[in-house]
Amino acid sequence: MRTLLDREELSTDVLPAAVRLLGCTVEADTPDGTVAVRLVEVEAYRGADDPASHSYRGRTPRNSVMFGPAGHLYVYFVYGMHFCANVSCLDEGEAGAVLMRAGEVVSDLTVARSRRPTARRDTDLARGPARLASLLGLDRGHNGVDVTSATSPVRVLSGPPVPASRIRTGPRVGVAGAHELPWRFWVDGAPEVSVYRPGRVRPRTR
């Protein structure tokens, strides 16, 4: 039975929200058909106490989705090349979001391969946040959509919680600010988990 993730499960701090999103399925309507991935890697970003977050310096038109309500997509363009997508969390007015870093394709692989023909292996189809967003067809037009609504073009379906014994944590990938925080979470043994790369000296504009 397909059940949407309840918004209340995301109306919490970014760390438990990130853990809860592991194992959930993100389903998107694309021009080629519905594509779905089971999340195996995510990263948490908070607000004014998180120098790596886009919301660190306060609310702007660009980052306003991070300030709630929970359960909405925050989509941004990075390095002039790629889109990445987050799910907002916390209570409305408090900034927080969870970056969707990697997923396992659980829908028709033929459709997924047609959308990412350069992927060498099926495990690379949604390995990394830019590839995941590309596979799901996410762009600026999806910024702000409600992933807890059945009528949304992008939906997050509730999955059984990943056992704590299978969850690993470590530093976030590619960030310079607060790089020591173990706010990246992944499913141990999942081949889709991205390769860890430390951040550059210059801070990212997240």
Order of alpha helices (4+ residues) and beta strands (2+ residues): alpha-beta-beta-beta-beta-beta-alpha-alpha-beta-beta-beta
